[in-house]
Structures are given as structure tokens and as C-alpha cells.
Amino acid sequence: MEPKVILVTGANKGIGYEVVRQLCALGHQVLLSARSEAKGTEAVARLKAEGIHARFLQMDVAREEQVRAAAQEVAGQFGRLDVLINNAAVLLHDDKHVSEDQATVFEKTWRTNVTGPLLTVKYFLPLMPPGSRIINTSSGGGSMTDPVGGWSPAYCISKSALNALTRHLAFELANRQITVNAYCPGWVRTDMGGRAAPRSVQQGADTAVWLATARVQETGKFFRDRRIISW
Ligand SMILES: NC(=O)c1ccc[n+]([C@@H]2O[C@H](COP(=O)([O-])OP(=O)(O)OC[C@H]3O[C@@H](n4cnc5c(N)ncnc54)[C@H](OP(=O)(O)O)[C@@H]3O)[C@@H](O)[C@H]2O)c1
């Protein structure tokens, strides 16, 4: 397989970090992106200690000027991007009751979880040739058909919006032969998922790595465990 240039946002820890680890191990050139330079370089150093070589790219997805600058950096270094994996997201502690919470909870969540992927697509798209892929890390919490559990409503609404964004982008980019899909990693043991979650980061990362590298022709779909699930 031709090595691809792949960018993973919010990859200094958790599922994103594991996605980077697995993609590097498959021989791809992977950009480990993080908003914190200190955390990002430390993550790259941890991988290097395992014999895995990723490149650090500083980018806060909620800050448009940083996304623009990061895209310019990738244009200069590689001249292209084959796969964009939007992984960065927040789930705020005070995200409890949509009818009562401060509007800032909703706004901050939306800025990272929805505007962030929109900005990365906008600025990296010019680098993406036909055959490229955009993968949005969503959640069953954003599903309109799964039972709604009543947890973290701003987060769940942001993932519903990310699913909708996935479908619209898939339609818009079909004529450029760029596929756009969303996936749910399941409930995973990370800082966000907590210790009680049943899945490891290896299990959580699997579908993203598969969507990035396998012969997947689908676009505008929602996946879990390598299978299409309903929105
Ligand atoms: N864990 C689960 O059970 C689960 C389930 C369904 C979906 N997901 C999704 O899977 C993805 C990864 O989650 P995770 O569990 O690995 O969470 P995590 O351990 O909390 O990691 C989230 C990552 O996103 C980064 N981030 C947050 N805001 C950012 C911003 N504005 N710009 C750039 N990076 C930013 C964080 O950076 P800092 O270290 O600087 O905060 C961190 O690296 C998310 O999209 C999440 O919604 C997770």
C-alpha cells in the first residue's frame, strides 16, 4: 500500500493518540496534532520511545488562525493531505441539563466539536487530492435513533450536528471523489470516557484506522465496528 499523509486532530492522548500509533505502525506519514505544544511533543516522544515516528503539528481546532497556519505548514512540508481524521472534542463537566445550563457550555462545546471540524475541512481541503478521505469522530450519543440517555446534552447535540455535517460534506465533495464518513468508537477508557468504559483505546481506534486505510467506497455513512449504523 502507498504510504498516505494522514492528520489526526487532538491526538496527544486517548483514541487519537492510539489512531496515530496504529497508522504509523502501518507505514503511513502521520501528523499528530495537538493544541498544546508541550503535550504534543511529549506524545511524539512517547511514540518515539516505542520506535514509532509521528510528526507534531500544533493546532487548536477552535482557533481559525491556527488551523489556517497548520494547513500552510502541511502544504509546505508535504504538498498534500490524503486523510483528515477529526478526532479532537470536548465534553465539559458542567454539561448537565440543556434547559438549565449556561449557554456558554453549549457554545464552547459547539466551537470545538462542530466548528473545529468545519474549519479543518475548509483549510485542508485544498491539499486533498481525489481519493482522499475525511473521517469524523462522532458518538452514539449524537444518534437520532439510538435511545437518548439524557447525559451531556451539549456534547450529544454537537455530535448530532457533526453527523449532519458529515452528510452535507459527503454530498458536496462527491464530485471531487473525496469521501466523508463518521464513526463511533464505542464507549472507551480515556479521560473522556472514564475508567468504567468497557473498551480499550485499541478497540476504539480500530474503525478509524480501517476507514483511513481499507478499500472503503462508502461516503456519507456512520460506522461502528467497521459496520454501517443508522444515524
Ligand atoms: N471515550 C469515549 O468513550 C468516546 C465515545 C464516543 C466518541 N468519542 C469521541 O472520540 C474522540 C476522542 O475522544 P477521547 O475519549 O480520546 O477523549 P480525550 O482523551 O479527552 O481526548 C480528547 C483530545 O482532544 C483534544 N482537544 C480538545 N479540544 C481541542 C481543541 N480545541 N483543539 C485541538 N485538540 C483539542 C484534547 O487535547 P487536550 O489534552 O489539550 O485537552 C485531547 O487530545 C472525541 O471526538 C470523542 O468525542 C469518545
The ligand as an ORCA input file, in Angstrom:
! r2SCAN-3c Opt
* xyz 0 1
  N     -14.074      7.879     25.007
  C     -15.292      7.549     24.589
  O     -15.972      6.716     25.190
  C     -15.847      8.154     23.316
  C     -17.085      7.685     22.870
  C     -17.628      8.212     21.696
  C     -16.914      9.152     20.988
  N     -15.711      9.607     21.458
  C     -15.009     10.616     20.672
  O     -13.689     10.162     20.404
  C     -12.821     11.310     20.241
  C     -11.618     11.158     21.150
  O     -12.097     11.100     22.492
  P     -11.206     10.560     23.708
  O     -12.073      9.691     24.503
  O      -9.887     10.102     23.230
  O     -11.061     11.938     24.543
  P      -9.839     12.566     25.361
  O      -8.976     11.523     25.934
  O     -10.469     13.588     26.259
  O      -9.002     13.311     24.212
  C      -9.549     14.428     23.557
  C      -8.443     15.081     22.769
  O      -8.986     16.236     22.096
  C      -8.111     17.317     22.336
  N      -8.792     18.611     22.182
  C      -9.826     19.113     22.872
  N     -10.133     20.343     22.430
  C      -9.275     20.602     21.405
  C      -9.084     21.699     20.543
  N      -9.833     22.811     20.628
  N      -8.117     21.633     19.601
  C      -7.336     20.527     19.496
  N      -7.450     19.466     20.317
  C      -8.413     19.512     21.254
  C      -7.599     17.102     23.739
  O      -6.451     17.905     23.982
  P      -6.004     18.359     25.495
  O      -5.217     17.220     26.075
  O      -5.191     19.585     25.237
  O      -7.261     18.627     26.262
  C      -7.291     15.610     23.645
  O      -6.076     15.389     22.993
  C     -13.690     12.529     20.539
  O     -14.182     13.065     19.337
  C     -14.834     11.954     21.343
  O     -15.995     12.757     21.274
  C     -15.167      9.130     22.599
*
